[in-house]
Amino acid sequence: MRIQLHFSPNYYPLPFNHLHFLTGALHKWLGPNEEHDGLSLYSFGWLKGGEKVGAGLMFPNGARLNISFFNSENGWRLAKGILEDTEWKYGMRVQKAMELPFPRFGSSARFLVDGGIVLRKKRPDGSRQYLKWDDAEADAALTRIFRRKLRAAGFEGPHLEASMGFDRSYPKPYFKKISIKETEHICSICPVWVKGSPEALRFAWLTGAGELTGSGFGALI
């Protein structure tokens, strides 16, 4: 299930690094749940409709946000939580929540990113190195994470042959640094190609690409 939230305009500038506020709101609306821990089988994008004003963002016409769940039950729980408390931050509140229809998928699809994609690999010393869209290992990392999520969701057989990779023909890819509290992440802004069964492609549309999809990275549209 994919739900699009429509927020009212904000009274005060929203900090550029606000993804942790969105994560907190998501879990407030969901209530007690297991989605906060472990592998995220859901994703949410970045707020749309903002204008840079000084050291923050203003949304004079309100904001839009997409939130997607593999388990539709969590989508209904989210909607119920929002009905009980529509307030978010900086004077913004949810004015409308609407379910978006599933696209029809074949055996391959190109997705735009609704939030930058985070990929990392472990170094020999145990630390982690960020992989950008043009790194040779990036596609293998995308596919590895994608298949791990498919297995966690109960997919078997041919579904697990699905693959994911960056669209290197895209003319304007770039990477961006985003902080969540005290941690700075490097993410890639570049479309991805997904190949596999229609069910696997729908799963990618819902759960996103790469790491930290439950923290506002890697959502796909």
PEMO-V834815 format. One record per backbone hydrogen bond with DSSP energy under -1.0 kcal/mol. CO is the residue of the C=O (numbers start at 1). NH is the residue of the N-H. If there is no record, write none. Layout:
co->CO nh->NH
co->CO nh->NH
//
This chain:
co->1 nh->69
co->2 nh->100
co->3 nh->67
co->4 nh->98
co->5 nh->65
co->6 nh->95
co->6 nh->96
co->7 nh->63
co->14 nh->57
co->16 nh->18
co->18 nh->22
co->19 nh->23
co->20 nh->24
co->21 nh->25
co->22 nh->26
co->23 nh->27
co->24 nh->28
co->25 nh->29
co->26 nh->30
co->27 nh->31
co->41 nh->70
co->43 nh->68
co->48 nh->64
co->51 nh->58
co->53 nh->56
co->56 nh->53
co->57 nh->14
co->58 nh->51
co->59 nh->62
co->63 nh->7
co->64 nh->48
co->65 nh->5
co->66 nh->45
co->67 nh->3
co->68 nh->43
co->71 nh->74
co->72 nh->76
co->73 nh->77
co->74 nh->78
co->75 nh->79
co->76 nh->80
co->77 nh->81
co->78 nh->82
co->79 nh->83
co->80 nh->84
co->81 nh->85
co->86 nh->94
co->89 nh->92
co->90 nh->11
co->92 nh->88
co->93 nh->8
co->96 nh->6
co->98 nh->4
co->107 nh->196
co->109 nh->194
co->111 nh->192
co->112 nh->221
co->114 nh->46
co->116 nh->218
co->117 nh->188
co->118 nh->211
co->119 nh->131
co->121 nh->129
co->123 nh->126
co->127 nh->123
co->129 nh->121
co->132 nh->135
co->135 nh->138
co->137 nh->141
co->138 nh->142
co->139 nh->143
co->140 nh->144
co->141 nh->145
co->142 nh->146
co->143 nh->147
co->144 nh->148
co->145 nh->149
co->146 nh->150
co->147 nh->151
co->148 nh->152
co->149 nh->153
co->150 nh->155
co->151 nh->154
co->156 nh->159
co->157 nh->160
co->158 nh->161
co->159 nh->162
co->163 nh->195
co->165 nh->193
co->166 nh->168
co->167 nh->170
co->174 nh->189
co->176 nh->187
co->178 nh->185
co->180 nh->183
co->183 nh->180
co->185 nh->178
co->187 nh->176
co->188 nh->117
co->189 nh->174
co->191 nh->167
co->192 nh->111
co->193 nh->165
co->194 nh->109
co->195 nh->163
co->197 nh->201
co->198 nh->202
co->199 nh->203
co->200 nh->204
co->201 nh->205
co->202 nh->206
co->203 nh->207
co->204 nh->208
co->212 nh->215
co->212 nh->217
co->218 nh->209
co->219 nh->114
//
